[in-house]
Amino acid sequence: MQTEQVIVVKLGTSVLTGGTDKLDKAHMVELVRQCCELKKRGHQVILVSSGAVAAGREQLLKPCGRSVIDKQMLAAVGQGQLIHIWQSLFALYGVNVGQMLLTRADVNDRARYLNARDTLNALLNYDVVPIINENDAVATSEIKVGDNDNLSALVAILANANKLLLLTDQDGLFTSDPRTNADATLIGEVSHINDELRLLAGGSGTSLGTGGMATKLQAADIARRAGVEVIIAKGSGNNVILKCMSEQLPGTRFLKLTAPKEGRKKWLLAGPKSSGQIVIDSGAITALQSNGASLLAKGVTDALGTFARGDLISVINSDKQLIARGLTRFSSAEVKKIKGAHSKQIAGLLNYDGGAEVLHRDDLILL
């Protein structure tokens, strides 16, 4: 018997429209049926739903451009229609839904992140299915997550989910693009995401969607680091959601990694984009990875980009491989002054005592 799990189901525009320019309501009913079956089995379900722009285009019944402002206008028209459809379909099974519209700003700020988490948990506690989308009508490039694949990964972290199902128009991740190569084979399981795997990912599969396999790999990488198993599968497949919970697993499964236990570190994983980079030497890498140490100035070889004290930065090696993310205790200009220095030299170099750690271990997460 399966234990209760929190399942995030991300539905791409191609899944909801069947590749057409209108929402496929018959298929949406089928997806709702499966979600409600999961709830009967004791699981909690969260939907991250694309389709607002497609719903707006269908509702408007007149030609419309594809500029950013046009898409924001269509999202404003379509978002209400989309949630109304979900509400009506779930009502057939006596299930309530609640809408949450998010932007990256809601996870960048620690307080707003906690508020979003509390709202999400409250909906689940009251047996409501959260329907989540990016607030496309008002989001600008500076505060957009940009695609619902990565948004669903952030939601999975917010909800402390067990599984993230990325449902798309493809059967999963292939050795090459199956649309152009008949010899492409499905990759059933992934335990490590590397540059070779990323090269297999292409662009957006349809003109309606914003995410392709590349964004799904990004989302999978984020979610699995937070201890969430990720499955990419074809959304039009028979009983696809229920099969993702069984041994008949379709698509590609990404094995989860050991998750950080501290909520603050999960926020570092989900939250703000890095403002810059700090390059560290091999000795510092060993200290971080093997000894659980903080990052000291002595192990820093350079600072890239511009960042201020308290910004989230990436820690990389000399080959530009990502090692960690964390909140810096010094600005980029200060890091350049103290790089390679012993801790006791820092006060003299900066004319103030800012502490010994460039990144304290409580404020960083290893990647």
C-alpha positions as CSV (number, residue, x, y, z in Angstrom):
1,M,0.0,0.0,0.0
2,Q,1.4,3.4,-1.0
3,T,1.9,6.0,1.7
4,E,0.4,9.4,1.3
5,Q,2.4,11.6,-1.0
6,V,2.3,15.2,-2.3
7,I,2.2,15.1,-6.1
8,V,2.8,18.2,-8.3
9,V,1.4,17.7,-11.8
10,K,2.6,20.2,-14.4
11,L,0.4,20.4,-17.5
12,G,1.9,22.1,-20.5
13,T,-0.1,24.0,-23.1
14,S,0.5,21.3,-25.6
15,V,-1.2,18.8,-23.3
16,L,-4.2,21.0,-22.6
17,T,-4.8,21.9,-26.2
18,G,-3.8,18.6,-27.9
19,G,-1.6,20.6,-30.2
20,T,-4.5,22.7,-31.4
21,D,-5.2,26.4,-30.7
22,K,-8.0,25.6,-28.2
23,L,-8.3,23.9,-24.9
24,D,-9.2,20.2,-25.1
25,K,-11.8,20.0,-22.4
26,A,-12.5,16.3,-23.0
27,H,-8.9,15.5,-22.2
28,M,-8.9,18.0,-19.2
29,V,-11.8,16.0,-17.8
30,E,-9.7,12.8,-18.0
31,L,-6.8,14.5,-16.3
32,V,-9.1,15.7,-13.5
33,R,-10.5,12.1,-13.1
34,Q,-7.0,10.8,-12.5
35,C,-6.1,13.6,-10.0
36,C,-9.3,12.8,-8.1
37,E,-8.4,9.1,-8.1
38,L,-5.1,10.0,-6.5
39,K,-6.9,12.0,-3.8
40,K,-9.1,8.9,-3.2
41,R,-5.9,7.0,-2.6
42,G,-4.9,9.5,0.1
43,H,-2.5,11.6,-1.9
44,Q,-2.5,15.4,-2.1
45,V,-2.5,16.9,-5.6
46,I,-1.2,20.3,-6.9
47,L,-1.7,21.4,-10.5
48,V,0.7,23.8,-12.2
49,S,-1.4,24.7,-15.2
50,S,-0.3,26.4,-18.4
51,G,-3.0,27.5,-20.9
52,A,-4.0,31.0,-19.8
53,V,-2.8,32.6,-23.1
54,A,-4.4,29.8,-25.2
55,A,-7.7,30.2,-23.2
56,G,-7.6,34.0,-23.8
57,R,-6.9,33.5,-27.5
58,E,-9.9,31.2,-27.8
59,Q,-12.1,33.5,-25.7
60,L,-11.3,36.6,-27.7
61,L,-12.4,35.1,-31.0
62,K,-10.3,37.5,-33.0
63,P,-6.7,37.5,-34.4
64,C,-4.1,38.7,-31.9
65,G,-0.4,39.3,-32.1
66,R,2.3,37.4,-30.2
67,S,4.2,40.3,-28.6
68,V,4.8,40.4,-24.9
69,I,2.0,42.9,-24.3
70,D,-0.4,40.8,-26.5
71,K,0.4,37.7,-24.5
72,Q,-0.1,39.6,-21.2
73,M,-3.5,40.8,-22.4
74,L,-4.5,37.3,-23.5
75,A,-3.4,35.9,-20.1
76,A,-5.6,38.5,-18.4
77,V,-8.5,37.4,-20.5
78,G,-7.8,33.7,-20.3
79,Q,-6.7,33.2,-16.7
80,G,-10.3,33.6,-15.3
81,Q,-11.6,31.3,-18.0
82,L,-9.0,28.7,-17.3
83,I,-9.6,28.6,-13.6
84,H,-13.4,28.5,-14.2
85,I,-12.9,25.4,-16.4
86,W,-10.8,23.7,-13.8
87,Q,-13.3,24.6,-11.0
88,S,-16.2,23.2,-13.0
89,L,-14.4,19.9,-13.9
90,F,-13.2,19.2,-10.3
91,A,-16.7,20.1,-9.0
92,L,-17.9,17.0,-11.0
93,Y,-16.0,15.0,-8.4
94,G,-17.0,17.2,-5.4
95,V,-13.5,18.6,-5.1
96,N,-12.7,22.3,-4.5
97,V,-9.9,24.2,-6.1
98,G,-8.0,27.3,-5.2
99,Q,-6.0,29.6,-7.5
100,M,-2.5,30.9,-6.8
101,L,-0.7,33.2,-9.2
102,L,3.0,33.5,-8.5
103,T,6.0,35.4,-9.9
104,R,9.7,34.9,-9.1
105,A,9.4,37.8,-6.7
106,D,7.2,35.6,-4.5
107,V,10.1,33.2,-4.0
108,N,13.0,35.7,-4.1
109,D,11.9,37.4,-0.9
110,R,12.2,35.1,2.1
111,A,9.1,36.5,3.8
112,R,7.0,36.2,0.6
113,Y,8.3,32.7,0.1
114,L,7.1,31.7,3.5
115,N,3.7,33.3,2.9
116,A,3.3,31.4,-0.3
117,R,4.3,28.2,1.4
118,D,1.8,28.8,4.2
119,T,-1.0,29.5,1.7
120,L,-0.2,26.4,-0.3
121,N,-0.1,24.2,2.9
122,A,-3.4,25.7,4.1
123,L,-5.1,24.8,0.8
124,L,-3.8,21.2,1.1
125,N,-4.9,21.0,4.7
126,Y,-8.4,22.0,3.8
127,D,-8.5,19.3,1.0
128,V,-8.4,21.9,-1.8
129,V,-6.5,21.3,-5.0
130,P,-4.2,24.3,-5.7
131,I,-4.2,25.4,-9.3
132,I,-1.0,27.4,-9.8
133,N,0.2,29.5,-12.7
134,E,2.6,32.4,-13.2
135,N,1.0,35.8,-13.0
136,D,1.6,36.4,-16.7
137,A,-0.7,39.4,-16.9
138,V,1.6,41.6,-14.7
139,A,4.9,39.8,-14.6
140,T,7.9,41.5,-16.3
141,S,11.1,39.9,-17.4
142,E,12.7,40.9,-14.2
143,I,10.3,38.9,-12.0
144,K,9.2,36.1,-14.3
145,V,10.1,32.5,-13.7
146,G,9.7,32.3,-17.4
147,D,8.1,28.9,-17.9
148,N,5.9,26.6,-15.9
149,D,8.4,23.8,-15.9
150,N,10.7,25.7,-13.6
151,L,7.7,27.2,-11.8
152,S,6.5,23.7,-11.0
153,A,9.9,22.8,-9.5
154,L,9.7,25.8,-7.2
155,V,6.2,24.8,-6.3
156,A,7.4,21.3,-5.5
157,I,10.0,22.7,-3.1
158,L,7.4,25.1,-1.5
159,A,5.0,22.1,-0.9
160,N,7.8,19.7,0.2
161,A,6.4,17.4,-2.5
162,N,7.4,13.8,-3.1
163,K,6.9,13.7,-6.9
164,L,6.8,16.2,-9.8
165,L,5.1,15.0,-13.0
166,L,6.1,17.1,-16.0
167,L,3.5,16.2,-18.6
168,T,4.3,17.2,-22.2
169,D,3.7,16.2,-25.8
170,Q,6.7,13.9,-25.8
171,D,7.1,10.4,-24.2
172,G,10.1,11.5,-22.2
173,L,13.8,12.3,-22.7
174,F,15.3,10.6,-25.8
175,T,18.8,10.0,-27.0
176,S,18.1,12.4,-29.8
177,D,15.1,14.4,-31.1
178,P,12.4,11.7,-32.0
179,R,10.7,14.2,-34.3
180,T,13.7,14.2,-36.6
181,N,15.5,10.9,-35.8
182,A,13.6,7.6,-36.1
183,D,16.4,5.8,-34.3
184,A,16.0,7.9,-31.1
185,T,15.4,5.8,-28.0
186,L,13.7,6.7,-24.7
187,I,15.9,7.1,-21.7
188,G,14.0,5.4,-18.9
189,E,16.0,6.6,-15.9
190,V,18.4,9.4,-15.1
191,S,20.6,9.5,-12.0
192,H,22.9,12.3,-13.0
193,I,22.3,15.4,-15.2
194,N,25.4,16.5,-17.0
195,D,26.3,18.6,-20.0
196,E,26.0,15.7,-22.4
197,L,22.4,15.2,-21.3
198,R,21.6,18.9,-21.7
199,L,22.8,18.7,-25.3
200,L,20.0,16.3,-26.0
201,A,17.4,18.9,-25.0
202,G,15.8,21.0,-27.8
203,G,13.6,24.1,-27.9
204,S,9.8,24.5,-27.4
205,G,7.9,21.8,-29.2
206,T,4.9,24.0,-30.1
207,S,4.2,27.6,-31.0
208,L,1.8,27.9,-28.0
209,G,4.2,26.7,-25.3
210,T,7.2,28.4,-23.7
211,G,9.0,25.4,-22.4
212,G,10.9,22.6,-24.3
213,M,12.9,19.7,-23.0
214,A,15.7,22.1,-21.9
215,T,13.5,23.8,-19.4
216,K,12.3,20.4,-18.2
217,L,15.8,19.3,-17.5
218,Q,16.4,22.6,-15.6
219,A,13.2,21.9,-13.5
220,A,14.2,18.3,-12.9
221,D,17.6,19.3,-11.7
222,I,16.2,21.9,-9.3
223,A,13.5,19.6,-7.9
224,R,15.6,16.5,-7.5
225,R,18.2,18.4,-5.5
226,A,15.3,19.2,-3.1
227,G,14.5,15.5,-2.7
228,V,11.7,15.4,-5.3
229,E,11.4,12.5,-7.8
230,V,10.7,13.9,-11.3
231,I,9.0,12.1,-14.2
232,I,8.7,13.5,-17.7
233,A,5.9,11.7,-19.6
234,K,3.4,12.2,-22.4
235,G,0.3,14.0,-21.1
236,S,-2.0,12.4,-23.6
237,G,-1.0,8.9,-22.6
238,N,-3.7,6.5,-21.2
239,N,-3.9,6.9,-17.4
240,V,-0.6,8.7,-17.5
241,I,-0.9,10.3,-14.0
242,L,-1.9,7.0,-12.4
243,K,0.8,5.1,-14.2
244,C,3.4,7.5,-12.9
245,M,2.4,6.3,-9.4
246,S,2.7,2.6,-10.3
247,E,5.3,0.1,-11.5
248,Q,4.1,0.8,-15.1
249,L,6.0,4.0,-15.0
250,P,5.9,5.8,-18.4
251,G,8.5,8.3,-19.6
252,T,11.8,9.3,-18.0
253,R,12.3,9.2,-14.3
254,F,14.9,11.4,-12.6
255,L,16.1,10.0,-9.3
256,K,15.9,12.3,-6.3
257,L,19.0,13.4,-4.4
258,T,19.3,13.7,-0.6
259,A,17.4,16.8,0.3
260,P,18.6,19.6,2.7
261,K,16.6,19.4,5.9
262,E,16.7,23.1,6.7
263,G,13.8,25.1,5.2
264,R,16.2,28.1,4.7
265,K,18.5,26.0,2.5
266,K,15.5,24.8,0.5
267,W,14.7,28.5,-0.1
268,L,18.3,29.0,-1.3
269,L,17.7,26.2,-3.8
270,A,14.3,27.6,-5.0
271,G,14.8,31.3,-4.5
272,P,16.5,34.3,-6.1
273,K,18.6,34.1,-9.2
274,S,22.3,34.4,-8.5
275,S,23.7,37.9,-8.7
276,G,27.3,36.9,-9.4
277,Q,29.9,34.2,-9.0
278,I,32.8,33.4,-6.7
279,V,35.6,31.2,-8.1
280,I,37.3,28.9,-5.5
281,D,40.3,26.6,-5.6
282,S,40.4,22.8,-5.1
283,G,41.3,23.1,-1.4
284,A,38.2,25.2,-0.7
285,I,36.1,22.7,-2.7
286,T,37.3,19.8,-0.5
287,A,36.6,21.8,2.7
288,L,33.1,22.5,1.5
289,Q,32.2,19.1,0.2
290,S,34.0,16.8,2.7
291,N,34.3,18.8,5.9
292,G,31.1,20.8,5.9
293,A,33.1,24.0,6.3
294,S,32.3,27.6,5.5
295,L,34.0,29.3,2.6
296,L,36.9,31.4,3.7
297,A,38.6,34.1,1.7
298,K,41.8,32.1,1.4
299,G,40.1,29.6,-0.9
300,V,38.7,32.3,-3.2
301,T,40.5,33.1,-6.5
302,D,38.1,35.6,-8.1
303,A,34.7,37.3,-8.1
304,L,32.7,37.6,-11.3
305,G,29.9,40.0,-11.9
306,T,28.6,42.6,-9.5
307,F,26.9,41.8,-6.2
308,A,26.3,43.3,-2.8
309,R,26.5,41.9,0.7
310,G,23.6,39.5,1.3
311,D,23.1,38.7,-2.4
312,L,22.7,35.1,-3.5
313,I,25.7,34.1,-5.5
314,S,27.0,31.0,-7.3
315,V,30.2,29.3,-6.2
316,I,32.2,27.7,-9.1
317,N,35.5,26.1,-9.8
318,S,38.1,27.2,-12.3
319,D,36.3,25.2,-15.0
320,K,33.1,27.1,-14.3
321,Q,31.3,24.1,-12.8
322,L,28.7,25.0,-10.2
323,I,29.7,23.9,-6.7
324,A,27.3,25.7,-4.4
325,R,25.0,28.7,-3.9
326,G,24.8,30.9,-0.9
327,L,24.4,34.3,0.6
328,T,27.6,36.3,0.5
329,R,28.8,38.3,3.5
330,F,30.9,40.6,1.3
331,S,30.3,42.6,-1.9
332,S,32.1,41.7,-5.2
333,A,34.5,44.6,-4.8
334,E,35.3,43.4,-1.3
335,V,35.8,39.8,-2.3
336,K,38.3,41.0,-5.0
337,K,40.3,42.8,-2.2
338,I,40.4,39.8,0.2
339,K,40.6,36.8,-2.2
340,G,43.4,34.5,-1.1
341,A,43.9,36.3,2.2
342,H,44.0,34.7,5.6
343,S,41.1,35.5,7.9
344,K,43.2,37.7,10.2
345,Q,44.2,39.9,7.2
346,I,40.6,40.8,6.2
347,A,40.1,43.7,8.7
348,G,43.2,45.4,7.5
349,L,42.4,45.0,3.8
350,L,38.8,46.3,4.2
351,N,39.3,48.7,7.2
352,Y,36.6,47.0,9.1
353,D,36.0,43.6,10.6
354,G,33.4,41.8,8.4
355,G,34.0,38.3,9.9
356,A,36.1,35.4,8.6
357,E,33.6,33.7,6.3
358,V,32.8,34.8,2.8
359,L,29.9,32.3,2.8
360,H,28.9,30.8,6.1
361,R,27.9,27.1,5.9
362,D,24.5,28.0,7.3
363,D,23.9,30.3,4.3
364,L,25.0,28.0,1.5
365,I,23.8,24.8,-0.2
366,L,26.1,22.4,-2.0
367,L,25.2,21.5,-5.6
